[in-house]
Amino acid sequence: MENYEKECAEVFLKEQCRLLPEPAVSTLEEAMAFLEDCCAAVLGSVKEIRAYWEEEGVDLEGLSDEELLEQPEVFLLPSGKYLVVEA
């Protein structure tokens, strides 16, 4: 498991209830598989998140950068990057 993958899995395992009504994973391995299955992305900035979602067809009109970062699909990683999870 690469370091960034472990970092993502640890954060998602700990904070998954922000996004999901009930816990979906209980181990790092399950978290990695879940993130892989839902095509989660690691992005370096709010600008990258905005571009990624616009490419995916998400309507972001009127959403400030702060509001964008508060979305339940966005997880701040210890490295300062962002994990974006499509649930």
Phi and psi restraints in degrees (range 20) as a CNS / XPLOR table:
assign (resid 1 and name C) (resid 2 and name N)
       (resid 2 and name CA) (resid 2 and name C) 1.0 -71.3 20.0 2
assign (resid 2 and name N) (resid 2 and name CA)
       (resid 2 and name C) (resid 3 and name N) 1.0 156.8 20.0 2
assign (resid 2 and name C) (resid 3 and name N)
       (resid 3 and name CA) (resid 3 and name C) 1.0 -56.9 20.0 2
assign (resid 3 and name N) (resid 3 and name CA)
       (resid 3 and name C) (resid 4 and name N) 1.0 -45.8 20.0 2
assign (resid 3 and name C) (resid 4 and name N)
       (resid 4 and name CA) (resid 4 and name C) 1.0 -65.5 20.0 2
assign (resid 4 and name N) (resid 4 and name CA)
       (resid 4 and name C) (resid 5 and name N) 1.0 -33.9 20.0 2
assign (resid 4 and name C) (resid 5 and name N)
       (resid 5 and name CA) (resid 5 and name C) 1.0 -66.3 20.0 2
assign (resid 5 and name N) (resid 5 and name CA)
       (resid 5 and name C) (resid 6 and name N) 1.0 -42.2 20.0 2
assign (resid 5 and name C) (resid 6 and name N)
       (resid 6 and name CA) (resid 6 and name C) 1.0 -63.8 20.0 2
assign (resid 6 and name N) (resid 6 and name CA)
       (resid 6 and name C) (resid 7 and name N) 1.0 -43.5 20.0 2
assign (resid 6 and name C) (resid 7 and name N)
       (resid 7 and name CA) (resid 7 and name C) 1.0 -58.6 20.0 2
assign (resid 7 and name N) (resid 7 and name CA)
       (resid 7 and name C) (resid 8 and name N) 1.0 -45.6 20.0 2
assign (resid 7 and name C) (resid 8 and name N)
       (resid 8 and name CA) (resid 8 and name C) 1.0 -62.7 20.0 2
assign (resid 8 and name N) (resid 8 and name CA)
       (resid 8 and name C) (resid 9 and name N) 1.0 -46.2 20.0 2
assign (resid 8 and name C) (resid 9 and name N)
       (resid 9 and name CA) (resid 9 and name C) 1.0 -62.6 20.0 2
assign (resid 9 and name N) (resid 9 and name CA)
       (resid 9 and name C) (resid 10 and name N) 1.0 -42.0 20.0 2
assign (resid 9 and name C) (resid 10 and name N)
       (resid 10 and name CA) (resid 10 and name C) 1.0 -63.3 20.0 2
assign (resid 10 and name N) (resid 10 and name CA)
       (resid 10 and name C) (resid 11 and name N) 1.0 -45.2 20.0 2
assign (resid 10 and name C) (resid 11 and name N)
       (resid 11 and name CA) (resid 11 and name C) 1.0 -65.9 20.0 2
assign (resid 11 and name N) (resid 11 and name CA)
       (resid 11 and name C) (resid 12 and name N) 1.0 -44.8 20.0 2
assign (resid 11 and name C) (resid 12 and name N)
       (resid 12 and name CA) (resid 12 and name C) 1.0 -65.0 20.0 2
assign (resid 12 and name N) (resid 12 and name CA)
       (resid 12 and name C) (resid 13 and name N) 1.0 -42.3 20.0 2
assign (resid 12 and name C) (resid 13 and name N)
       (resid 13 and name CA) (resid 13 and name C) 1.0 -57.2 20.0 2
assign (resid 13 and name N) (resid 13 and name CA)
       (resid 13 and name C) (resid 14 and name N) 1.0 -43.0 20.0 2
assign (resid 13 and name C) (resid 14 and name N)
       (resid 14 and name CA) (resid 14 and name C) 1.0 -73.3 20.0 2
assign (resid 14 and name N) (resid 14 and name CA)
       (resid 14 and name C) (resid 15 and name N) 1.0 -37.3 20.0 2
assign (resid 14 and name C) (resid 15 and name N)
       (resid 15 and name CA) (resid 15 and name C) 1.0 -114.2 20.0 2
assign (resid 15 and name N) (resid 15 and name CA)
       (resid 15 and name C) (resid 16 and name N) 1.0 13.9 20.0 2
assign (resid 15 and name C) (resid 16 and name N)
       (resid 16 and name CA) (resid 16 and name C) 1.0 -58.8 20.0 2
assign (resid 16 and name N) (resid 16 and name CA)
       (resid 16 and name C) (resid 17 and name N) 1.0 -26.1 20.0 2
assign (resid 16 and name C) (resid 17 and name N)
       (resid 17 and name CA) (resid 17 and name C) 1.0 -71.5 20.0 2
assign (resid 17 and name N) (resid 17 and name CA)
       (resid 17 and name C) (resid 18 and name N) 1.0 -11.1 20.0 2
assign (resid 17 and name C) (resid 18 and name N)
       (resid 18 and name CA) (resid 18 and name C) 1.0 -66.0 20.0 2
assign (resid 18 and name N) (resid 18 and name CA)
       (resid 18 and name C) (resid 19 and name N) 1.0 -31.2 20.0 2
assign (resid 18 and name C) (resid 19 and name N)
       (resid 19 and name CA) (resid 19 and name C) 1.0 -104.2 20.0 2
assign (resid 19 and name N) (resid 19 and name CA)
       (resid 19 and name C) (resid 20 and name N) 1.0 -36.6 20.0 2
assign (resid 19 and name C) (resid 20 and name N)
       (resid 20 and name CA) (resid 20 and name C) 1.0 -112.8 20.0 2
assign (resid 20 and name N) (resid 20 and name CA)
       (resid 20 and name C) (resid 21 and name N) 1.0 143.6 20.0 2
assign (resid 20 and name C) (resid 21 and name N)
       (resid 21 and name CA) (resid 21 and name C) 1.0 -65.6 20.0 2
assign (resid 21 and name N) (resid 21 and name CA)
       (resid 21 and name C) (resid 22 and name N) 1.0 -29.0 20.0 2
assign (resid 21 and name C) (resid 22 and name N)
       (resid 22 and name CA) (resid 22 and name C) 1.0 -136.0 20.0 2
assign (resid 22 and name N) (resid 22 and name CA)
       (resid 22 and name C) (resid 23 and name N) 1.0 151.1 20.0 2
assign (resid 22 and name C) (resid 23 and name N)
       (resid 23 and name CA) (resid 23 and name C) 1.0 -57.5 20.0 2
assign (resid 23 and name N) (resid 23 and name CA)
       (resid 23 and name C) (resid 24 and name N) 1.0 134.2 20.0 2
assign (resid 23 and name C) (resid 24 and name N)
       (resid 24 and name CA) (resid 24 and name C) 1.0 -101.9 20.0 2
assign (resid 24 and name N) (resid 24 and name CA)
       (resid 24 and name C) (resid 25 and name N) 1.0 -21.2 20.0 2
assign (resid 24 and name C) (resid 25 and name N)
       (resid 25 and name CA) (resid 25 and name C) 1.0 -135.1 20.0 2
assign (resid 25 and name N) (resid 25 and name CA)
       (resid 25 and name C) (resid 26 and name N) 1.0 153.4 20.0 2
assign (resid 25 and name C) (resid 26 and name N)
       (resid 26 and name CA) (resid 26 and name C) 1.0 -130.5 20.0 2
assign (resid 26 and name N) (resid 26 and name CA)
       (resid 26 and name C) (resid 27 and name N) 1.0 -3.1 20.0 2
assign (resid 26 and name C) (resid 27 and name N)
       (resid 27 and name CA) (resid 27 and name C) 1.0 -134.3 20.0 2
assign (resid 27 and name N) (resid 27 and name CA)
       (resid 27 and name C) (resid 28 and name N) 1.0 164.0 20.0 2
assign (resid 27 and name C) (resid 28 and name N)
       (resid 28 and name CA) (resid 28 and name C) 1.0 -61.2 20.0 2
assign (resid 28 and name N) (resid 28 and name CA)
       (resid 28 and name C) (resid 29 and name N) 1.0 -39.5 20.0 2
assign (resid 28 and name C) (resid 29 and name N)
       (resid 29 and name CA) (resid 29 and name C) 1.0 -63.6 20.0 2
assign (resid 29 and name N) (resid 29 and name CA)
       (resid 29 and name C) (resid 30 and name N) 1.0 -43.2 20.0 2
assign (resid 29 and name C) (resid 30 and name N)
       (resid 30 and name CA) (resid 30 and name C) 1.0 -64.3 20.0 2
assign (resid 30 and name N) (resid 30 and name CA)
       (resid 30 and name C) (resid 31 and name N) 1.0 -39.4 20.0 2
assign (resid 30 and name C) (resid 31 and name N)
       (resid 31 and name CA) (resid 31 and name C) 1.0 -63.4 20.0 2
assign (resid 31 and name N) (resid 31 and name CA)
       (resid 31 and name C) (resid 32 and name N) 1.0 -43.3 20.0 2
assign (resid 31 and name C) (resid 32 and name N)
       (resid 32 and name CA) (resid 32 and name C) 1.0 -61.0 20.0 2
assign (resid 32 and name N) (resid 32 and name CA)
       (resid 32 and name C) (resid 33 and name N) 1.0 -45.1 20.0 2
assign (resid 32 and name C) (resid 33 and name N)
       (resid 33 and name CA) (resid 33 and name C) 1.0 -63.6 20.0 2
assign (resid 33 and name N) (resid 33 and name CA)
       (resid 33 and name C) (resid 34 and name N) 1.0 -42.0 20.0 2
assign (resid 33 and name C) (resid 34 and name N)
       (resid 34 and name CA) (resid 34 and name C) 1.0 -61.5 20.0 2
assign (resid 34 and name N) (resid 34 and name CA)
       (resid 34 and name C) (resid 35 and name N) 1.0 -47.4 20.0 2
assign (resid 34 and name C) (resid 35 and name N)
       (resid 35 and name CA) (resid 35 and name C) 1.0 -64.3 20.0 2
assign (resid 35 and name N) (resid 35 and name CA)
       (resid 35 and name C) (resid 36 and name N) 1.0 -36.6 20.0 2
assign (resid 35 and name C) (resid 36 and name N)
       (resid 36 and name CA) (resid 36 and name C) 1.0 -67.9 20.0 2
assign (resid 36 and name N) (resid 36 and name CA)
       (resid 36 and name C) (resid 37 and name N) 1.0 -42.9 20.0 2
assign (resid 36 and name C) (resid 37 and name N)
       (resid 37 and name CA) (resid 37 and name C) 1.0 -63.3 20.0 2
assign (resid 37 and name N) (resid 37 and name CA)
       (resid 37 and name C) (resid 38 and name N) 1.0 -35.7 20.0 2
assign (resid 37 and name C) (resid 38 and name N)
       (resid 38 and name CA) (resid 38 and name C) 1.0 -96.4 20.0 2
assign (resid 38 and name N) (resid 38 and name CA)
       (resid 38 and name C) (resid 39 and name N) 1.0 12.0 20.0 2
assign (resid 38 and name C) (resid 39 and name N)
       (resid 39 and name CA) (resid 39 and name C) 1.0 55.3 20.0 2
assign (resid 39 and name N) (resid 39 and name CA)
       (resid 39 and name C) (resid 40 and name N) 1.0 48.6 20.0 2
assign (resid 39 and name C) (resid 40 and name N)
       (resid 40 and name CA) (resid 40 and name C) 1.0 -64.0 20.0 2
assign (resid 40 and name N) (resid 40 and name CA)
       (resid 40 and name C) (resid 41 and name N) 1.0 151.4 20.0 2
assign (resid 40 and name C) (resid 41 and name N)
       (resid 41 and name CA) (resid 41 and name C) 1.0 -125.9 20.0 2
assign (resid 41 and name N) (resid 41 and name CA)
       (resid 41 and name C) (resid 42 and name N) 1.0 144.6 20.0 2
assign (resid 41 and name C) (resid 42 and name N)
       (resid 42 and name CA) (resid 42 and name C) 1.0 -105.2 20.0 2
assign (resid 42 and name N) (resid 42 and name CA)
       (resid 42 and name C) (resid 43 and name N) 1.0 121.4 20.0 2
assign (resid 42 and name C) (resid 43 and name N)
       (resid 43 and name CA) (resid 43 and name C) 1.0 -124.6 20.0 2
assign (resid 43 and name N) (resid 43 and name CA)
       (resid 43 and name C) (resid 44 and name N) 1.0 153.5 20.0 2
assign (resid 43 and name C) (resid 44 and name N)
       (resid 44 and name CA) (resid 44 and name C) 1.0 -94.8 20.0 2
assign (resid 44 and name N) (resid 44 and name CA)
       (resid 44 and name C) (resid 45 and name N) 1.0 -11.4 20.0 2
assign (resid 44 and name C) (resid 45 and name N)
       (resid 45 and name CA) (resid 45 and name C) 1.0 -158.8 20.0 2
assign (resid 45 and name N) (resid 45 and name CA)
       (resid 45 and name C) (resid 46 and name N) 1.0 167.8 20.0 2
assign (resid 45 and name C) (resid 46 and name N)
       (resid 46 and name CA) (resid 46 and name C) 1.0 -62.0 20.0 2
assign (resid 46 and name N) (resid 46 and name CA)
       (resid 46 and name C) (resid 47 and name N) 1.0 -38.5 20.0 2
assign (resid 46 and name C) (resid 47 and name N)
       (resid 47 and name CA) (resid 47 and name C) 1.0 -59.8 20.0 2
assign (resid 47 and name N) (resid 47 and name CA)
       (resid 47 and name C) (resid 48 and name N) 1.0 -42.3 20.0 2
assign (resid 47 and name C) (resid 48 and name N)
       (resid 48 and name CA) (resid 48 and name C) 1.0 -66.7 20.0 2
assign (resid 48 and name N) (resid 48 and name CA)
       (resid 48 and name C) (resid 49 and name N) 1.0 -38.9 20.0 2
assign (resid 48 and name C) (resid 49 and name N)
       (resid 49 and name CA) (resid 49 and name C) 1.0 -62.5 20.0 2
assign (resid 49 and name N) (resid 49 and name CA)
       (resid 49 and name C) (resid 50 and name N) 1.0 -46.5 20.0 2
assign (resid 49 and name C) (resid 50 and name N)
       (resid 50 and name CA) (resid 50 and name C) 1.0 -59.6 20.0 2
assign (resid 50 and name N) (resid 50 and name CA)
       (resid 50 and name C) (resid 51 and name N) 1.0 -46.4 20.0 2
assign (resid 50 and name C) (resid 51 and name N)
       (resid 51 and name CA) (resid 51 and name C) 1.0 -63.6 20.0 2
assign (resid 51 and name N) (resid 51 and name CA)
       (resid 51 and name C) (resid 52 and name N) 1.0 -42.1 20.0 2
assign (resid 51 and name C) (resid 52 and name N)
       (resid 52 and name CA) (resid 52 and name C) 1.0 -61.3 20.0 2
assign (resid 52 and name N) (resid 52 and name CA)
       (resid 52 and name C) (resid 53 and name N) 1.0 -47.8 20.0 2
assign (resid 52 and name C) (resid 53 and name N)
       (resid 53 and name CA) (resid 53 and name C) 1.0 -69.8 20.0 2
assign (resid 53 and name N) (resid 53 and name CA)
       (resid 53 and name C) (resid 54 and name N) 1.0 -36.7 20.0 2
assign (resid 53 and name C) (resid 54 and name N)
       (resid 54 and name CA) (resid 54 and name C) 1.0 -62.4 20.0 2
assign (resid 54 and name N) (resid 54 and name CA)
       (resid 54 and name C) (resid 55 and name N) 1.0 -40.0 20.0 2
assign (resid 54 and name C) (resid 55 and name N)
       (resid 55 and name CA) (resid 55 and name C) 1.0 -63.3 20.0 2
assign (resid 55 and name N) (resid 55 and name CA)
       (resid 55 and name C) (resid 56 and name N) 1.0 -32.4 20.0 2
assign (resid 55 and name C) (resid 56 and name N)
       (resid 56 and name CA) (resid 56 and name C) 1.0 -81.3 20.0 2
assign (resid 56 and name N) (resid 56 and name CA)
       (resid 56 and name C) (resid 57 and name N) 1.0 -5.2 20.0 2
assign (resid 56 and name C) (resid 57 and name N)
       (resid 57 and name CA) (resid 57 and name C) 1.0 88.4 20.0 2
assign (resid 57 and name N) (resid 57 and name CA)
       (resid 57 and name C) (resid 58 and name N) 1.0 15.2 20.0 2
assign (resid 57 and name C) (resid 58 and name N)
       (resid 58 and name CA) (resid 58 and name C) 1.0 -78.5 20.0 2
assign (resid 58 and name N) (resid 58 and name CA)
       (resid 58 and name C) (resid 59 and name N) 1.0 131.4 20.0 2
assign (resid 58 and name C) (resid 59 and name N)
       (resid 59 and name CA) (resid 59 and name C) 1.0 -79.2 20.0 2
assign (resid 59 and name N) (resid 59 and name CA)
       (resid 59 and name C) (resid 60 and name N) 1.0 113.3 20.0 2
assign (resid 59 and name C) (resid 60 and name N)
       (resid 60 and name CA) (resid 60 and name C) 1.0 -111.5 20.0 2
assign (resid 60 and name N) (resid 60 and name CA)
       (resid 60 and name C) (resid 61 and name N) 1.0 10.6 20.0 2
assign (resid 60 and name C) (resid 61 and name N)
       (resid 61 and name CA) (resid 61 and name C) 1.0 -57.4 20.0 2
assign (resid 61 and name N) (resid 61 and name CA)
       (resid 61 and name C) (resid 62 and name N) 1.0 129.0 20.0 2
assign (resid 61 and name C) (resid 62 and name N)
       (resid 62 and name CA) (resid 62 and name C) 1.0 80.5 20.0 2
assign (resid 62 and name N) (resid 62 and name CA)
       (resid 62 and name C) (resid 63 and name N) 1.0 0.8 20.0 2
assign (resid 62 and name C) (resid 63 and name N)
       (resid 63 and name CA) (resid 63 and name C) 1.0 -92.2 20.0 2
assign (resid 63 and name N) (resid 63 and name CA)
       (resid 63 and name C) (resid 64 and name N) 1.0 119.2 20.0 2
assign (resid 63 and name C) (resid 64 and name N)
       (resid 64 and name CA) (resid 64 and name C) 1.0 -73.7 20.0 2
assign (resid 64 and name N) (resid 64 and name CA)
       (resid 64 and name C) (resid 65 and name N) 1.0 165.6 20.0 2
assign (resid 64 and name C) (resid 65 and name N)
       (resid 65 and name CA) (resid 65 and name C) 1.0 -59.5 20.0 2
assign (resid 65 and name N) (resid 65 and name CA)
       (resid 65 and name C) (resid 66 and name N) 1.0 -40.5 20.0 2
assign (resid 65 and name C) (resid 66 and name N)
       (resid 66 and name CA) (resid 66 and name C) 1.0 -62.6 20.0 2
assign (resid 66 and name N) (resid 66 and name CA)
       (resid 66 and name C) (resid 67 and name N) 1.0 -44.2 20.0 2
assign (resid 66 and name C) (resid 67 and name N)
       (resid 67 and name CA) (resid 67 and name C) 1.0 -65.0 20.0 2
assign (resid 67 and name N) (resid 67 and name CA)
       (resid 67 and name C) (resid 68 and name N) 1.0 -36.4 20.0 2
assign (resid 67 and name C) (resid 68 and name N)
       (resid 68 and name CA) (resid 68 and name C) 1.0 -60.9 20.0 2
assign (resid 68 and name N) (resid 68 and name CA)
       (resid 68 and name C) (resid 69 and name N) 1.0 -43.6 20.0 2
assign (resid 68 and name C) (resid 69 and name N)
       (resid 69 and name CA) (resid 69 and name C) 1.0 -70.9 20.0 2
assign (resid 69 and name N) (resid 69 and name CA)
       (resid 69 and name C) (resid 70 and name N) 1.0 -18.1 20.0 2
assign (resid 69 and name C) (resid 70 and name N)
       (resid 70 and name CA) (resid 70 and name C) 1.0 -87.6 20.0 2
assign (resid 70 and name N) (resid 70 and name CA)
       (resid 70 and name C) (resid 71 and name N) 1.0 -3.2 20.0 2
assign (resid 70 and name C) (resid 71 and name N)
       (resid 71 and name CA) (resid 71 and name C) 1.0 -64.1 20.0 2
assign (resid 71 and name N) (resid 71 and name CA)
       (resid 71 and name C) (resid 72 and name N) 1.0 142.7 20.0 2
assign (resid 71 and name C) (resid 72 and name N)
       (resid 72 and name CA) (resid 72 and name C) 1.0 -63.3 20.0 2
assign (resid 72 and name N) (resid 72 and name CA)
       (resid 72 and name C) (resid 73 and name N) 1.0 -18.9 20.0 2
assign (resid 72 and name C) (resid 73 and name N)
       (resid 73 and name CA) (resid 73 and name C) 1.0 -80.8 20.0 2
assign (resid 73 and name N) (resid 73 and name CA)
       (resid 73 and name C) (resid 74 and name N) 1.0 -8.9 20.0 2
assign (resid 73 and name C) (resid 74 and name N)
       (resid 74 and name CA) (resid 74 and name C) 1.0 -106.0 20.0 2
assign (resid 74 and name N) (resid 74 and name CA)
       (resid 74 and name C) (resid 75 and name N) 1.0 123.2 20.0 2
assign (resid 74 and name C) (resid 75 and name N)
       (resid 75 and name CA) (resid 75 and name C) 1.0 -118.9 20.0 2
assign (resid 75 and name N) (resid 75 and name CA)
       (resid 75 and name C) (resid 76 and name N) 1.0 125.6 20.0 2
assign (resid 75 and name C) (resid 76 and name N)
       (resid 76 and name CA) (resid 76 and name C) 1.0 -76.9 20.0 2
assign (resid 76 and name N) (resid 76 and name CA)
       (resid 76 and name C) (resid 77 and name N) 1.0 128.7 20.0 2
assign (resid 76 and name C) (resid 77 and name N)
       (resid 77 and name CA) (resid 77 and name C) 1.0 -95.0 20.0 2
assign (resid 77 and name N) (resid 77 and name CA)
       (resid 77 and name C) (resid 78 and name N) 1.0 152.9 20.0 2
assign (resid 77 and name C) (resid 78 and name N)
       (resid 78 and name CA) (resid 78 and name C) 1.0 -55.1 20.0 2
assign (resid 78 and name N) (resid 78 and name CA)
       (resid 78 and name C) (resid 79 and name N) 1.0 -28.1 20.0 2
assign (resid 78 and name C) (resid 79 and name N)
       (resid 79 and name CA) (resid 79 and name C) 1.0 -73.9 20.0 2
assign (resid 79 and name N) (resid 79 and name CA)
       (resid 79 and name C) (resid 80 and name N) 1.0 -9.6 20.0 2
assign (resid 79 and name C) (resid 80 and name N)
       (resid 80 and name CA) (resid 80 and name C) 1.0 97.2 20.0 2
assign (resid 80 and name N) (resid 80 and name CA)
       (resid 80 and name C) (resid 81 and name N) 1.0 -7.9 20.0 2
assign (resid 80 and name C) (resid 81 and name N)
       (resid 81 and name CA) (resid 81 and name C) 1.0 -85.6 20.0 2
assign (resid 81 and name N) (resid 81 and name CA)
       (resid 81 and name C) (resid 82 and name N) 1.0 179.2 20.0 2
assign (resid 81 and name C) (resid 82 and name N)
       (resid 82 and name CA) (resid 82 and name C) 1.0 -125.5 20.0 2
assign (resid 82 and name N) (resid 82 and name CA)
       (resid 82 and name C) (resid 83 and name N) 1.0 136.9 20.0 2
assign (resid 82 and name C) (resid 83 and name N)
       (resid 83 and name CA) (resid 83 and name C) 1.0 -98.3 20.0 2
assign (resid 83 and name N) (resid 83 and name CA)
       (resid 83 and name C) (resid 84 and name N) 1.0 123.8 20.0 2
assign (resid 83 and name C) (resid 84 and name N)
       (resid 84 and name CA) (resid 84 and name C) 1.0 -111.8 20.0 2
assign (resid 84 and name N) (resid 84 and name CA)
       (resid 84 and name C) (resid 85 and name N) 1.0 120.6 20.0 2
assign (resid 84 and name C) (resid 85 and name N)
       (resid 85 and name CA) (resid 85 and name C) 1.0 -113.3 20.0 2
assign (resid 85 and name N) (resid 85 and name CA)
       (resid 85 and name C) (resid 86 and name N) 1.0 121.8 20.0 2
assign (resid 85 and name C) (resid 86 and name N)
       (resid 86 and name CA) (resid 86 and name C) 1.0 -89.9 20.0 2
assign (resid 86 and name N) (resid 86 and name CA)
       (resid 86 and name C) (resid 87 and name N) 1.0 108.2 20.0 2
